[in-house]
Amino acid sequence: MENKLISIIVAVYNVEEYLNKCIKSIVNQTYHNLEIILVDDGSTDCSGKICDDWGKIDSRIQVYHKKNGGLSDARNYGLKVAKGRWVCFVDGDDFVSQTIYETLFKSRVENGICICGYFIVENKNIKPIRGINQILNQKEAVILYLTNEREAVLNNRFTYFGAYAWNKLYDITIFNNIKYPLNKKYEDMYIMLELIHQSKAIRIIPECEYYYIQRKESITHRKNIQTDYLDARIKQKKELEEFWDIKDKKIDDLIALSYIAILRKYAINPYSERIKYTSLKKRIWVSLNSIGYDNFPFKIKLKILLLHIPGLYYFLYSLRGKLKRCKYLDL
């Protein structure tokens, strides 16, 4: 394990439109001591060939082709073959600034994590999400993480300290007994608290160095109903108590918001789809009412009220373009 080597793990699956820009941004770094691991996760477009072509251009690039197993499987594969002391993740449809790894390496944390700010790119709009300048111990990091997550979910926005894998430099040793869960969405959230628990410290820096591409076809924009997000939050609540004996109302709020998100996904589907999930809907309502939502803002309470009548919610959601001027109706 080379102490100054950073292993960049790029999970690649059917991103031919974006991949050249992604790889080029990594190759052209001011920090040169890189191992660039391209994991082609069974792409059916030209992504695999693009990886091979780049592998012929730059000796730092290692290309691996594997059967499709999902994002978690690709990242786990990259961690298994990585030779660097430090590791970063890049999604194949994103790109990075020219100085990201120099900046992160200068602020690296032995047996810990360094987190930088990032840009959200949606169409031609670029929005900075700047971090703070702070070094935190485990408990401080956990409380800040919960605070940021709660505010981000309540206000439907991104946070500089979320579970996302890609704006962080990790000491690879903290992954010794941790793997991304297979066949799960929100895989980052499943292991975030485990990684903090294995870290000596968490450092956050303000610089925005990663460019996250928002795509409408991404998993967060789909209408399919699944409970991985909720399951990850429930796992986090157990870990808060197990690792640090923390019982924090913010995690209960995040679980309640997860219930609301499932009910919303239920409501924005047509009746022919909703009927398949009737029993799940009933269980979610019971669980949400048991936690309560009295401390949520009015717009969330209004949404919950509307979700009691999914047919009406579906109708309003279908007309959402005309309802954008309504201040309190956040569908």
N, C-alpha and C positions, 0 to 999 in steps of 0.2 A: 504493500500500500504506500504510494508515493505521497508525501506530506503536502506538497504544493500542487499536486495534480487535481483538477476539478473534472469530474465525470459528468457530462451533460447527457441526460437520457431523454431522447425524443421518441415518444410513442406515435407511430405513424399508421393511420388507417384511412384510406380513400380521401386524401387531402391534396391531390395533384395540383389543384388550382393555387394553393398557398405554400406548398412545400419548398419550392426553390427560394422564395423570400425568407422563409424560416431558417433554412440551413445556411444561406448566405449570411444572415445576420449573426449566426453563431461562429462561422468560419472567420469573419472579419473582426474579431474581438481585439481590443488593445491588450488583453491578458491572453497569452499564447499557450500556456501550459494546460492544454485541454485534451480530454479524451471525449470524443463526440460519438455517442452510441445511438445509432438509428435502429429502432426496433420496428420492422415492418410487420404489423399484426395481421397478416393475411389479406392485404389490400387487393381489391379486384380491379382497380384502375391502374394508372401508370405510376403510382407512388413508389412501388418497389423498384422500378427501373430508375426513377429519379434518385433514389437512395444509392443504388449501385453506381450511377454516373458520378455522384459526388464522392463516393468512396475511392474512385480512381483519381480524383483531383487532389484530395487532401489526405495525407497519411495518418492524420489524427482521427479520421472517421472510420468507425467500425460498423459494418452493416450486418444485421441479423434478420433473417426472414423466418417467420414462424406461423403456425396455424392460428387462425383468428381465435383469440381468447378474451378479448376485451381490454380496456385501458389498464385495469389493475394487473392483469396478467403480463401485459407488455412492460409496465413499470417494474414489476417484480423481476422479470427477466433481465432488465437493464441493471437493476441492483445486484443481481447474481453475478454478472460478468464485469461489473465496474472495478477498475483498479485504483481509482483515486481516493484520497482521504476525504474529499469533499464531493458533494453531489447536488446537482440541480436538475429540475425537470422542465421541459418545454413541450407544450402541445404542438403537434405538427401543423396546425393552422394559425399559430401565433408567431410573433417574432420578438426580438430583443434589441435593446440599444447596443451600441458598439462598446460601451464601457461597463456593462452590467457585471461581468465577472471580475473585473478589476475592482469595482466598487464594493461588491459583496465580499471578495477575498480580503480586502483591507479591513473590513468590519467583521470578519469571521469569528465564530465563538467555538472554542474547544469544547467538544462534547455538547454542542448546542445547535441553535438555529439562528440565522440572520435573515431578517425580513425587510424587503425594500418596497417602496411604492410602485405604482404601475399606472398605465394608461388603459382606458376602455375605448376601443375603436369600434364604432357602429356607423356603417356607411362612411360618410366623410367627416363625421364628428369624432373628436378625440377629447376625452375627459380625463384629467389627472386625478388619481387617488393617492395623495401623498401620505406617507407614514409620519410618525413622530420620531424624535431622537431620544431613545431610552434603552436601558438595559434592565431586564426584569428577571426575578427569580421565578420558580415554578408557579407558586401561588399567585403572585402578582400577574403573571402572564395569563393564567387561567381566568382570573377575574376580569382582566381587560378583554380577553377573547369573548367571554360571555356578554359583557357590556356591548362590545362592538357588534356581535352577532344579533343581539336583541334589537338594537337600534337599526341595524341594516335590514332585518326582516320586517320590522314594523313599518319602515319607511321605503321599503322596496328599492334598496340601493346597495352598492358594494361597500366593503370596508377594507381598510389597509391590513387589518389583522383578522383574516378569515382562515378557513381551513384549506383553501386552494394550495396545491403543491407548488405552483409555478413561480411564485415571487419570493422564493426562499432558497438559501444556501444551507445545506445540512452537513453536519459532521456525520459521515456515513456510519460511524459506529453506533449511533442511536437507532439505526435500523436493524441491529444484530438479531433481535427477536421479534421484529415487527414486519408484517407484510400487508400489502393492500388486499382487501377482501375481494374474492372473485365473484363475478356475476352480480355486482352491486352498483347502483348509481350512487352518486355522492360519496365515492370511495374515500376521498380526502377526509371527510368529516368522521368517518368510522375510526380513523387512526390518529386524529389530531391530538387528542388528550394523551394517548399513549406516547406519542413523540415528545410532547412537553414533559411528561413524567420521566422520560429517559434523558432529558436535557439538563445540563448544569445551569444554563442561562439562556434567555431569549433576547436577542438584540433587534431593535427596530430602527430603521434609518429612513429619512424622508424621501430620498431620491427616487424618482419614477424611472424605472429602467426596463420594465417588461411591457409589451403591448399585447393586450388580451383582445382578441377579435370576437365580437358579439355576432353570432349568426342565428337567424330565425329558425334554421333547421336543427339547432343544437337541442340536446335532451331537455334542457330547462324550459324550452318553449313548446314541448309536446303536450298533448291532452291526455296521454295514457295515465291511468290511475295505478300507482304503485306506492308502497309504504317504506321504501328504503330510507327516505329522508327522516321519517318518523322513527324508524328503527335505530338510525344512527344517533338521534337525539336521546332516545331512551338509553342507549349504550353509554352515551356521555354522562347522563345523570348517575348511572351506576358507578362509573369511573371516578367522578367527582367525589363520591363518598368513599370509594375504595382507596383511592390514591391519597387524598388530602382531607378526608372527613369534612367535605364542603357540602352544605345543604343550602343552595342558593335559589331564591325565587325566580331568578332570571332563566334558569334551565327549565323550570316549570312553564314559564311564559313561552319559551322556545318550543317546548313540546306542544303546548296549546296551539301555537301558531302553525305547527306541523299538522295538527288535526284540521285546522281551518283550511290549510292548503289542499289537503286531501278532499275535503268537502267542496272546495271550489273546483278542483279538477272534475269531481263528480258532476257538479252543476253545469259546467260549460260543455259537457257532452250531450248529444241528443238523447231523447228518451230510450231509443233502441239500444244505446250503449249503457245508459245509467242503470237499466233494469238488471244488468248482470252483477251490479255491485250493491244491491239493496241491503244485504246483510252486513257488508262492510260499513256502509253508511250508518246503519243503526248503531253498530259498535262504536264508531268514531264519535257520534253525538253523545253517547253515554259517557265516554272517556273525557270529552271536552267539557261537558257539564260538571263532571266530578272535579276537574282542575279549576274551572272557573275562568272568567275573563273580565271581571269588574274593573281591573286597573288598566285595561286597554283603552286607547283613544276612541273618540266617537265614530270615526270612519270605519274602524275595525268592528265595532259593535253593530253598526249599520250593515256591514257586509254579512255578519253572522245572522242578523235578522232576515236578510234576503235569502241566505242559504237555506233557511227553513222551507223555502218555496222554490225548489230547484228549477221548476218550469219557468217561473217568473225571472229568476236569475239568468237562465239561458236566453230568454227573450231580450233582457236588458243587455247582456253581454254581446248578443248579435247586433245590437244597435249602438255599441260602445263608441263608435266613431262620432255619432251625433250627440253623445252624452259627455264628451270630453270637457265641456264647459261647466259641468256640474261639479262643484267644489268638493262635495263630500262623498261622491259615488266613485270609489276606487275598485273597479271590477278586475 
